[in-house]
């Protein structure tokens, strides 16, 4: 069996709350033999949200209990360059993507992975494979 590479968007990670979304936790555990990735920009988005809300208990839980479930992936210069191309192309077509979203798209392409997201905006990028584990469980 081939191993799949899954990169997780912020909206999926944010749904991983204690005592909620048991199906999502189960799906992650069922896929533990696959490569489950957290990208640095997603970590930034999650942690800035906790910092803004001063949700330090949730931040501690994220760092101690959730992050160890994933491999942390760093952004490379090539990711920024691909992200810039995607952003420019989509902007010319009247679509606006956040910097983090185009970085996730670029990193997903680099790793030949699947982006786990609940964001339907990625449907505008058919070259990025996506799955929504919040509804596909």
N, C-alpha and C positions, 0 to 999 in steps of 0.2 A: 504494500500500500504506500502510495506517495504521500509525503508530508506536505501539508498546505501551510502557507504563511498568511496569518491574519493580522491586520493592523486595525486598532480600535480607535474610533472617533470619540471625541469628548462626550457626545450625547449618550453613548453606550456606557462609558466609564461612569458618568454621573448617575446612571440608573443603577449602578452597583452599590446599593445602600444596605446597611445591616437590616435584616429581617424584611427585605422587600425583594421582589423580582427573583424568586427562587428558581424559576425556569431559566433565567439568564445565568445565574450561578451554576446551575446544573450543566448548561450548555458549555460553559467555560471548562468545567471539570471533565466533561465528556471529551473535550478537544485538547486536553492537557498534553497529549502526545504530539500535537501539531505545534507549530511555532506561533505563539501568541505574542504580539508586539505592542508596546506602548511607545509612541514617538515622543521625543522631547517637547515638541509644540503642544501636544495633548496634555502632558504633565503640567506644563505652564498654564494652560487654560483651566485645568482642574484646580491646581493649587492657588491660582489668583482668585478664583471664585471663593474658595474657602477663606483665604486671607481677607478678601473684601467683606465677607459676612462675619469675620472673626469666629469662624466655625473650627476652632482648633482641635476639638475632639475628632471631628470628621477628617481633618487634615492628617492627624496622627493615625487614624484608622486607614486612610488611603495609603500612606507611606508604609505602615507596618504590615497591613494585611492584604491590600489589593495589589500594590506594585510588585511584590514578589511572585505574583501569578504570571507575570509578563516579562519578556525580554525587552530592555530599553534600547531603542534605536535612535542614534544620533543623526542630526541633519548634516548632509554633506553639501559642499558648494555646488555640485552637479544637481542636487535636489532644488536648490534655489533657482538655478538657471532653467530647469524644466518647469518649475512653478511659474516663473516669469513668463515663459512662452504660453503656458496654459492660461494664465491670468490675462495676458494681452489678447489672445485669441478669443477668449470668452467675452472680454470687455467690448471688443469690436463687434460682437454679435449681440450686444446689449445685455449680457448677463454679468452679474457682479458676484464674485467669490471672495471670501475672506482670505487673507494671507495664509492662515493655518490650513484652510481647506485645500488650497492649491498645493501647499507643501505636502499634505497627506496624500493627495493624488499623485504627486511626483514620487514620493517615497514608496507608495504602493506599486507604482510602475517599476521603480528600480528593483524592488524585491520580488517582482512578479507575484504579488500577493493579492489578497482580497481585503477590501476595506469594509469593516463591520461598522455600519452607520445607520442611524435612523433619519438621516438628512436626505430628503428626496431631491435636493439640488444636484446631487451627484449623477442623477439620471441624464443630465445634460452632457456628461462626460462618458460616453459609451465605451471608451477605451480603458476605463477604470472599473474593474469587477467589484461589485458590492454585494453585501448581504445585510439584512436587518435582523439581528438576533432578538430584538424586542418583539417582533411579530412572527418571525420565522422559527419559533421554538415549539 
